[in-house]
Amino acid sequence: MTELPNGLRTAYGAAMIDNIPNFDLDEFVQRVLAEDLGNSGDVTSNATISADARFSATMNCREPIVVAGLDIAIAFFRALDRDVGIERLANDGDAVSAGTVLLRLDGKAREMLTAERSALNTLQHLSGIATLTRSYVDRIAGTGATLLDTRKTIPGLRALEKYAARMGGAQNHRMRLDDGLLIKDNHVGVAGGVAEAVSAAKACRSGLQIQVEVDRIDQIEPALAAGAERLLLDNMKPDVLRQAIALVAGRVPLEASGGVNLDTIRAIAETGVNYISVGRITQSAPAVDIGLDYVLTT
């Protein structure tokens, strides 16, 4: 296996750890590069490009995007060429137009080509999430509703995908199962009812907020009477959401969820719910088109 440099975190990545909870940049870059390099490394680049050849490159977006993951992309190049020259021309969270140059790089040709796919795959995926998320955020602008992400993420990539959603303007909600008590329909079914499920959760005295999913108006009062502190209104049409909002009358925050898309989210937001959770922003976001253009310098 191609040997990767040690100490990536102290050399580059420490600041990124603070921005992405539960994410180890060093481990991620090492693992992704090892997956791509296999046992013999980049045999094509090693066979066709001399060891002392150098490239200059520009990384540019080929469509309008919201940037997310640029620091991680940079880390792939620096992992293989510690002295690579990098001029950063954009920041995560920026909305940029097609043709915008995100980075300029200058360094070892072999190493740059070897790192390219890992860097681009990560940046395209995360920027795709941020770009789709921003579309949802823009759609509900001015309504007072806040867009939430969900746990519908690729296993092993949740920290990164939720970071990308945040760069797109969403608010992270429940990073993990231990972040909050969310009583859903299956919990209610096993417990014997909404009130029974809430009472059981309160008896645990976990100190966590108790949120309850309801899909019928008649479940609301029993949930509140038992001590629910937040309601998730599941798959309710706007007219039913308005009934729920009137019944709750501000006693607890309300979140709408289920089947939300770009065509429906504005009407949902205009009902007056506090939050709208959308699994699509992480589960279904397409990768955006970002490329690297090279010039041989030596």
Secondary structure, DSSP 4 states (H G I P E B T S, - for coil): -----S-HIIIIIHHHHHHSTT--HHHHHHHHHHHHHTTT--HHHHHHS-TT-EEEEEEEESS-EE---HHHHHHHHHHH-TT-EEEE---TT-EE-TT-EEEEEEEEHHHHHHHHHHHHHHHHHHHHHHHHHHHHHHHTTTS--EEE--S-S-TT-HHHHHHHHHHTTPBP--SSGGG-EEE-HHHHHHHTSHHHHHHHHHHT---S-EEEEESSGGGHHHHHHHT-SEEEEES--HHHHHHHHHHHTTSS-EEEESS--TTTHHHHHTTT-SEEE-THHHHSPPPP-EEEEEEE--
